[in-house]
């Protein structure tokens, strides 16, 4: 036997807590635990025989110790490769337009006029039909993106209904969601979502009314959005459509996070359908690089998350609390996956939605691809398809690797930089304390 390289120990007053970043186990331990670990590390058979068998079994079950034949790093590498090379799941992020009715202060996109044309829609549907006919795809996740996708409801409906028919024909499971600013959500939108099987939405609020209107202002500045967006969130959750309510935070608005959550809590929202999440505003792109001075550091953002968790727990937003428990993930995001594509209104194909409409970042064009397999090969041979975090020694040796996964791969690929640590590295002790005390996993 040997001890896991992913054990993280935290001492809090008279309690000793151990968390394993690979298994996700969190336990309170005592001196007998460390006696056992020491015996195992020394391979001292006599000392190991003195350890309670039940304790050893529990340590092994929780992934705190493992058989000598197991290599945790090889398990991570294998899972990462399997996840990124899998062709069983296809993820499409589709932007029917890059036009937007908002002008957010930190936005990295440059709005572009125009909507997806019928010939691009036909190319997309043809590609899917080809993919399902000639591959092992079992599930399709469709994410609506923009710009503001709800400026193009007719396109959303046309594509969604046709995709549903194609999925039904090929026995492919279908899931759909949307990223929207929420301004155009109304009763008619709910009908559209139900018809198109859009069962979840990400919507952003950046503070209470005055702050939100400054940061996420409507292009027609005489109009306001805050209360209309809040009404839309309430409408969706009460129609069993899940909402991820994102709060993008920086130095200008982080102090309003708790007040905003309390405000929403006092509305008639279905808390079982509502999850808050914090977005860390960065300024890495040319469009918003001047905003960098307003951004929080990783350490500051990690501290904010702990306060956020306390408030979410006290207000009864259980999904928000559970979602932030540090869990193992094979890859940081789906972009390195060979079967993930972002589609712009002109049919350009990308791996990451932050690259949309940057022609140098395209991996293909719908009307220029002869078959799904040509696109798949192109994806495999791109920088994304070749990407691996395991060539970086600092990540390979890090106890946080299973939950961090090396940070954003786009920053590494586009900027040819080293990996950047995720906030979990800075707040892990506080997270361990919080989840142990609250018993919420």
N, C-alpha and C positions, 0 to 999 in steps of 0.2 A: 504493500500500500504506500501511497504518498499523499501529501497534502496538496490541495488545489492552489494554483498560483493566483487565483482570483478571489481569495478570501480578503476581506477588508474588516479590520477590527477597530471598534470605537468604544472607548471607556467613557461612561456618563455617570458621574457621582459613584455610587456603589454598584452600578450595573456594568457588565461587559457585554457588548453586542457584537455579533459577527454577521456580515452580509457577504454573500457570494454573487459576484456580478455575472456569472455564467448561469447558474441555476436559479438565481433570484431569491434564494433562501435568506431569511433573516431570523436570527435566534439569539436568545439570551444564554450566555454560557458562564461557566465558573472555572476554577483552577483545574478541575479534572479534564476539561476540554484541552487546555494548554499542555497538561501532562501527556495526554494522548497524542497531540500534535508533535510534541517534542520527541516522544518515543518513536513515532512513525518517521520523523525526519532523520533520526539517528539509526533507523532500522534496528532498534534494540528490541529483540524478540522477547526478552525477559520482561521489560517494562510494558510492552504491548499486551502481554498475557495478563498483566495486572489491571488492565483497563476493562471496565464493565463492557460486556459484549453488546448490550443494548445501546450504550453510548456510541460505540463504533458503528453499529448498524444505522443509527440515526444520522451520524456524521456522513456516512456514505450515501444514505438516501437523500440528504440535503446537498450533496455535491461538495462538501467541505473537505472530504478525502476521497480518493479514487484508487482503482487498481493500477498497479505499475504498468500494465499493458496499455492503458489509456493515455493519449496525448491530447491535452485540451486545446493546444494551439492548432493541431492538425484537424480537430473537430471543427474549430472556428473556420479554418481555411476551406474545409470541405463544404460546410454549410453555406458559406459565403458564395463559393463558386456554384454550388447547386442552385442557390436562390437566384443568382444573377443570370445563369445560363438556362434556367427553366423556360420551356416554351408552352407549358400547360396553362399559364395565365397571361392574358394580353391586357395591358393597360394603355388606354388612349386618353390623352388630355387634349381636348378639342376647343379651339378658340374660333367661334363663328364670326367674330369681329374683334378688332383691336381698338375700336372706338370706345370712349368711356364718358359717362356723364359726371364723373368726379375728377378732381385734380388734387390728388393727395400730395402732401409736401415732401414725402420721402419716396415717391414712386420711381421705380427704375425703368419703367416702360415709356416709350415715346408713342403717344397715340397716333393711329394711322386710320385714315378714312377707308370705308368700304366694308362689305360683308362677303361672306363665303358664297361663291357663285355655284349655280346648279351643276356645272361640269366638275367642279372640285368635289361636291357632295357625291356625285355619281362615281368618281374615282375612288373616294373613300369607301363607299359601299361595295364597290367591285373588289377592292383590296381585301375587305373583310370576308366577303363570300369566298374569295380565292384562298384566304388564310384558313378558314374553317373547313374548307374542302380538302386541303392538302397537308394539314398539320394535326398536331395532337392538342390543340387548344381546347380547354374544358371550361374556362371562365373568362368573361370580359368585364373589365371595369372601365366605365366611361365617365370622365370628369369634364364638366363644362367650365371653361376658363375664358379669360379675355385680356384686356379690355373689360367691358361689362357684358357678359353673355346674355343677360336678360333684355338687352337692346335688340336681340335677334330671336324672339320667341318662335317665329315661324320656322327658322332653320333648326332650332333645337327640336321642335316637334317633328319635322320631316325626317331628320336623321334618326331620332330616337325610335320612331315607329317602324322605320325600315330596318333598323338594327335589331329591334325586338323580333321581327319576322325572320331575319337571317339567323339569329340565335336559336329561335324555335326550330327552324328547319334543320339545324345542325346539332341540336341538343346541347347548346352552349349556355351555361348559366350567365345571367346578366345582372350587373349592379351599376347604378348610376348615381352621381352626386354633382354638386355645383359649387363653384366659388364665386360669390356675388357680393356687391356692396350692400345689397338688401333694399335699396331705395325703391325698386320697382315691384317688390313683393306685395301682392294683394290677393283677393279671393280668386281672381282669374289665374294668377300665378300658381296658386295651390292646385287648381284644376289641371294646369299644365304639368306640374310636378307629378301628380298622381297618374295622369295619362302617360307620361314619359318614364314612369318608374324612377323618378329622382327622389330618393328617400332620405337624403341628407344634404345639408348646405353649410358652407363656411361663410360667415358674415363677420365683418369687423366693425367694432366701435372703439374709439380711441380715448374715451373719457366721458365725462358728463357733457351736457349740451354745448356749452360755450367752447370747451376745448375741442370737442369732436368737430364742430362746425369750422373751426380754424384749420384743423389738421386734415380733415376729409371733406373739403368743401365741394359743393356742386359747381360745375363750370358756370352755370347761370347763377351768379352769386347772390342774387336777390332771393333765391330759394334756400330753404333749410332742409336738413335731412335727418337729424337725430331722432325726432319722435316718430317719423315715418318708418325708419329702420327698426326702431324698438317695437312698433306695432307689427311689423312684418315678422320679427322674431317670435313674438307672442302668437301670431297667427299660425306660423309653421309648426311650432311645438304643440299647439293645441289641435293640430290636424295630424299628429303622429309622424311628423317629419323632423328628424333630428337636426339640431343646429349646433355647430361648433362656433361659439362666439369668441372670436379672436380679438385680443387687445394688443396692438402693436405698441411697444413701449420704448421710450428713450428718456433723456433727461427732462424733457418738457412736460411729460404727462404721467410718469410712473407713480406720482403721488396720488392719482385719482383712481387707481385700479380698485382699491377696496370700496370706495364710494360707489363706483359704477356697478360692482357686483351686488352691493346692497340695494341699489336702485332697481336693478333687474329682478332681484329676489322679491321685491315688494310688488312687482307686477304679477299678473295672472298668467304665469308661464308654467308649462309642464316641465318640472325639474328633471324628470326622468328622460326627457328628450333634449336637454340642454347641457352642454359642456363648455366651460370656459377654458381658454388656453392663452398663454402669453407668447407674443411674437417679439423676437429680439431684432430691432431695426438695425440693419447694417447699411453702409454706404460704400459698396465695393465697385459700383458701376459708374461709368462716365456720366450718366444722366444725373445721378444723385450724389456724386462724390463730395460736393460742397456741404452735404448734410452730416458729414462724419463727426464734427465737433459735438453734435447733439446726441451721439450714440453712447449707450452704457457699455462699460467693459464687461467681459464675461463674469468677472467676480461680482460686480454690482448686480448684474442680471440674475446670477445664481442666488444672491441674498434675497432679491425681490420675490423669487419663486417660493421661498419658505413662508414669507408673510402671506402670499397668495394662497398657499395651501391651507393655512390656518383659517383664513376668512372663508374659503370655499367649504371647508369642513363645517364651520360654525353655521353657515347659511344652508347647509343641506345639499350642496351640489356634489353628490357622490361620484358621478362620472368624472368630474374634474379632478377630484382627489385620486381616484384609482388610476387615472390615465398618466399621472406623473410618477407613479412608482417606477423606479429604474429597472427596466427589463432588458433582457438580451435581445438583440436584433442582428441578424446575419449581415445586413448592409445598412448603411446610414439612410438611404432612400432608394426608391425604385429606379432612378435614372440610369444607373449602370446596368440594369437588367436588359438583356437582349430584346425582350418583348415589351418595352416601354417606349412610347412615341408621343411627342407633342406635335399637334397639327395646327398650322397657322391658317388664316383665311384664304391664302393663295395656294395651299396644298404643300407648303414646305414642312419638312419633318425634322424634328430636333429630339434630343435626349432629355434636356432639362427645360422647364418652362421659363426659367430666367434668361434663357438664350433665345427665346422666340423672336423671330424676324431679324436675327443677326445672321445674315446669309453665309458668313464664314463658318458658322456652327451647324449648318444643316447636314444631316446624314442622308437626305434623300428628298425627292419631290414626288408627290403622288402620281402625277401624269408622266413621270420619267422612270417609274419603276415597273419593270415587266412582270414581276411576280412577288408574292409575299416572301418567298425564300431568298430572292435577291436582296430585299430589304433586310431580312434577318442576317444575311451574310455581311451586309454593309454595317449593320449594328454591331456585330461581333468584332469586326475589324476596325471599328472606330476607337478613338482614345477612351471612350466610355467602356467599350467592350473589353479592352485590355487593362482597364484600371484594377489595381489591387492595393489595398492598404498595407498588405503584409510585406512590402519591400522597405517599409520604414521601421528601423530598429526601435525608435521611441514608442511606436504603437505595439510592436510585437512584445515588448517587455512590460507594457503597462497593464496594471491590474484592472483598469477601467475599460479596456478594449471591448469586452462583450456588450456593454451598454452604450459606449460612445461610437464604436464602429469607425473611428478615425475622423469624425467630423465631416463637413460638407465636401464631397469629392469635386464639385464644380470649381471651388476655390483652388484646389490642387491642380486640376487639369488645365483650367483657363489661365491661371496665374503662375503655373509651374512653381508653386510654393510647397512648403512642408505642411503636414496636417495641423489643424488647429483643435485644441482640446475643447470638448463640450462642457457646459456649465456643471454637469454632474460631478466633475472632478473637483469643483470648488465648494459644492454644497452637500457632498455625500454624507458627512457626519450629521448634519442637520436633518437630512432626509431620513437617515437611519433612525434617529431619535423620534422624528415625527411619526413615522409609520409604526414604529414599535409602540409608542405611547397610545396612538389612536387605534391600533389593531385594524387598519384599513389597507387591504392589499388588492 
